[in-house]
Amino acid sequence: MVFKRLRDITLATIHEGLDALENPVAMLNQYLRDMEAEIEKAEAAVVKQSMIEKKFIEYKNQAQHMVEKRMRQATLAVEAGEEELARRALREKKHYAEKVKQYEQMAQDARQKVLELKEQLKDLKEKYTQMRDRKYELISRAHAAKTKKQMHTALSKFDTDSALKGFKRMEERILEMETELEVRQTGRPASLEERLAALEPDEEIEQELAQLKKKNEQPKDTEAASPTQNTHKEA
């Protein structure tokens, strides 16, 4: 049957097949190409059946013409007194009349078949339009599913513990490098700027030192004045 393959395609659920297909996009395009091929076959079947209908109508018209012709001939034969000739003409008239009925029935059957094929063709084209419109949606979903699958595969292969340990090792290595650099900087000879800065007095320290010296000198002045005072008293 012309539409057997179409039914196999349209009745199958595309969503159920996507998981098992290696290339859903290619398969969707193939489905559309298959349907396009079926549409072409259906259109050819409609044309062929229409030609058959026209042929039967043509045969019917020819038979009807012979019915009318033999009827005229039978009438002329009776008028001419040719009874046997008239009888033969009437027998052929009857034969062609039966052919008229036969061809008429065949033409009607062909016409009905044309209508059925046209209806199936219309349904096929509607389904094709629906699938063509949904094609990009399904392709988008297929790409999204493929991307998610790839991400899931990548994450499943990723060793979290190993990565954390690696980060820990790198952190320790960087700390070691920082410590080594700090030790090197501390142990190097002082630069000229650093040596000159070391010679400059610290004003805060100098002020505090001056105060200590001043406090230290005050008791000595007191002790020095005491013997003089004692001498005046003795005199």
Order of alpha helices (4+ residues) and beta strands (2+ residues): alpha-alpha-alpha-alpha-alpha-alpha-alpha
